[in-house]
Amino acid sequence: MKRVLFLFCVALLAACGKSSNNPLDGVRPDEYVVRAHAEFQVTANTAGEAIARSAISQTQPVSVTLAASTTMTLDNSSFVAPTITNGVMDFGNLKISALADNNLKVCGAGGNQKCGTALFRIFTQGVAGAGIFNAADNFGAPLSATLTTPLTVGLLVANAAVMQTTTIAANKNVVRLSDFTPTPTYNIKADFTNAGAGSYTTTIVVEYALAP
């Protein structure tokens, strides 16, 4: 068996909510992050009845602001490069350990329509060919990701392996990790059976995305 010198880089691309001057952003004194806040004053009269301070004939508006937020966490603690030989190499797992997205109106021609599908996908970039790539031989060790069935991880987003999808119900305004079943844990393997000695590299990209 030929031993292969292996260089590997994992990159995570995740959408994040835009920062703003919204006073609701940031950490509160109790260390909780408050994303929405509403206040209106209530008092009690001498009869013990709870009443609004404003006159009963008036309307008390309540204004709530909820900041757009999209977060994803990739756990690669179980992803370990093995000693490479001429065979199919198991690199362990990549796991999505957290997901929350409350900004779903980003689809359509104007980028303001409610999206209907959420998905996770994996692809490679940063090298000239698919797989874990050796430039000297112009050869890439084929890369696969498995949830239940192995899928080929291609070069660039056009050749991404779509690992999971979930339909966003019309009355649903937040996508969470629990919407994906089973829990997103992807086993990564590379086939070095036909790999010559040398250095192999690529960049793996894991994306959470929305679609109409």
Number of C-alpha atoms within 10 A of each C-alpha: 8 14 13 17 13 17 13 13 10 13 14 15 12 15 14 12 13 9 11 10 7 11 10 16 15 14 11 10 7 7 8 9 12 15 17 12 12 8 9 10 9 10 10 11 10 6 6 8 9 11 13 16 13 11 9 9 6 8 9 13 8 9 10 11 12 14 18 15 17 20 15 20 13 19 14 14 10 12 17 13 14 11 12 18 18 16 15 16 19 18 16 18 21 21 19 19 14 14 17 15 21 17 19 25 16 15 16 12 7 8 11 12 13 19 21 17 17 21 16 19 19 25 25 25 18 14 18 14 19 23 27 27 27 22 15 11 13 10 18 23 24 20 25 22 24 19 16 11 9 16 17 20 28 21 25 17 16 8 15 20 22 18 21 16 18 15 17 20 12 9 6 12 15 15 22 16 16 12 15 17 10 11 14 21 19 20 20 21 22 21 19 20 15 13 22 18 16 16 16 23 20 23 19 24 21 24 21 21 13 23 16 15
